[in-house]
Amino acid sequence: MGLEIFGLKGRVAWITGGSKGLGLQMANALASVGADIVINSRHAAEAEAAAHAIARQHGVRTLGLAADVTNETAINALVERATATLGGIDILINNAGINVRQPTTEMALVDWQRVLDINLTGPFVCSKAVIPAMRARGWGRIIHMSSILGQVGLAGRPPYTASKGGLILLTKTQALELATTGVTVNAICPGPFATEMNRPLLDDPEKYAAFVAKIPMGRWGELPEIDGAAIFLASPAASFITGTTLLVDGGWTAQ
Ligand code: NAD
């Protein structure tokens, strides 16, 4: 068997929040092995620009649409539009996410709720929207972007850790719900990567160094280092893998 077990030609992949950061990186990675790409962002212009750039670079079909992952009506409309335009979503990467960094006693309830809504309810809404058609086709891949902070705690991150830990059990539960259908559900748990989300750490040399000190490999992840995990879990190569989490963390959680 050759490299075609990692190929995604003829598949349509939807990456939520895919106009920048790890989402854009993974969208390009899946396009590089042949997948057509759907991207949503809260801003139409950003989603469209990213989709056009991916189409130009990889010669695949793309669609960039505005939709907030917490808005079920908008998400259902996106799935309908993608199905009409590209023929149905085969792969969903629930990537959209935010972080608000405050200890419990200083965390406003509205911020706690916003992180849970986007990081945990968003993936529920988006997977609910695609599962019926995946099940009907007998093939599908759902990948939730959790985090090392879904596996271990970190002071000052109450809703982020709770949402990412919740995603790991959502992964297992959906994997069991879909185990006999040809649809797999897995999670990726990245360690620190230099994206906008981590701007407060990147801009603070002390905080940046404190994170490096926790990583056995002694460095942050480089964006392309997420590609292999995304391609692998989306591909035919991962057909017997469901309900699991793949750590991409330079060893953070090994200690
Ligand atoms: P980022 O801030 O660069 O990108 C997040 C994307 O999600 C943005 O495009 C943003 O517009 C989008 N988004 C946010 N709220 C949304 C909403 N309500 N509806 C639609 N889109 C929305 O962050 P990133 O670092 O690329 O993170 C991507 C995912 O990876 C997140 O789920 C994050 O928690 C996870 N993660 C990141 C790291 C890291 O170190 N960067 C580590 C572990 C996990």
Residues whose N, C-alpha, C, O or C-beta is under 5 A from the ligand:
A	BS01	NAD	G17 G18 S19 K20 G21 L22 G23 N40 S41 R42 A67 D68 V69 T70 N95 A96 G97 I118 M145 S146 S147 I148 P190 G191 P192 F193 T195 E196 M197
